[in-house]
Amino acid sequence: MKPDFDAMTRKELRAYILQHRDDGDAIHAMVLKIKADPNTKWYAPEDTDRFPEIYAEHMRLREERRRKEQSDS
């Protein structure tokens, strides 16, 4: 019996997918979670020229979230 993917957080689902890479249902559930997230940023194909800038911004935001989580705990 498969886990309830809808009840899993994105972090939990990601961990599950990394252990069960051939589980199409889990991957589909992750895609739905990503699409449902209003904070997800979508980029146009033309943005590939800006990849270094986009990646640097992503890493900066990720580090800010990590620091915030550490200070909250």
C-alpha positions as CSV (number, residue, x, y, z in Angstrom):
1,M,0.0,0.0,0.0
2,K,1.3,3.4,-1.0
3,P,1.5,6.4,1.4
4,D,-1.0,9.2,1.2
5,F,1.0,11.6,-1.0
6,D,-1.6,14.4,-0.4
7,A,-1.0,14.3,3.3
8,M,2.8,14.5,2.9
9,T,4.7,17.8,2.9
10,R,6.8,18.6,-0.1
11,K,9.9,17.8,1.9
12,E,8.6,14.4,2.9
13,L,7.4,13.7,-0.6
14,R,10.8,14.7,-2.0
15,A,12.5,12.3,0.4
16,Y,10.1,9.5,-0.6
17,I,10.7,10.1,-4.3
18,L,14.5,10.0,-3.8
19,Q,14.0,6.5,-2.3
20,H,11.4,5.4,-4.9
21,R,12.5,7.1,-8.1
22,D,10.3,4.9,-10.3
23,D,7.1,5.7,-8.5
24,G,5.2,7.7,-11.1
25,D,2.3,8.4,-8.7
26,A,4.6,10.1,-6.2
27,I,6.2,12.2,-9.0
28,H,2.8,13.2,-10.2
29,A,1.7,14.2,-6.7
30,M,4.9,16.3,-6.4
31,V,4.2,18.1,-9.7
32,L,0.6,18.9,-8.4
33,K,2.0,20.3,-5.2
34,I,4.5,22.5,-7.0
35,K,1.8,23.8,-9.4
36,A,-0.6,24.5,-6.5
37,D,2.0,26.6,-4.6
38,P,1.3,30.3,-5.3
39,N,4.9,31.1,-4.5
40,T,6.3,29.0,-7.3
41,K,8.2,31.1,-9.9
42,W,8.0,30.0,-13.5
43,Y,10.6,31.1,-16.0
44,A,10.4,31.5,-19.8
45,P,12.8,29.7,-22.0
46,E,14.5,33.1,-22.8
47,D,15.5,33.3,-19.1
48,T,18.2,30.7,-19.6
49,D,20.5,33.5,-20.4
50,R,19.9,34.8,-16.9
51,F,20.5,31.5,-15.2
52,P,23.5,32.6,-13.1
53,E,21.5,35.6,-11.8
54,I,18.4,33.4,-11.1
55,Y,20.5,30.7,-9.4
56,A,22.3,33.3,-7.2
57,E,18.9,34.7,-6.1
58,H,17.6,31.3,-5.4
59,M,20.6,30.4,-3.2
60,R,20.3,33.7,-1.4
61,L,16.6,33.1,-0.6
62,R,17.3,29.5,0.4
63,E,20.0,30.6,2.8
64,E,17.7,33.3,4.3
65,R,15.0,30.6,4.9
66,R,17.6,28.3,6.5
67,R,18.8,31.0,8.9
68,K,15.2,32.0,9.8
69,E,14.4,28.3,10.5
70,Q,17.4,28.0,12.7
71,S,16.7,31.2,14.7
72,D,13.0,30.1,15.2
73,S,14.0,26.8,16.7
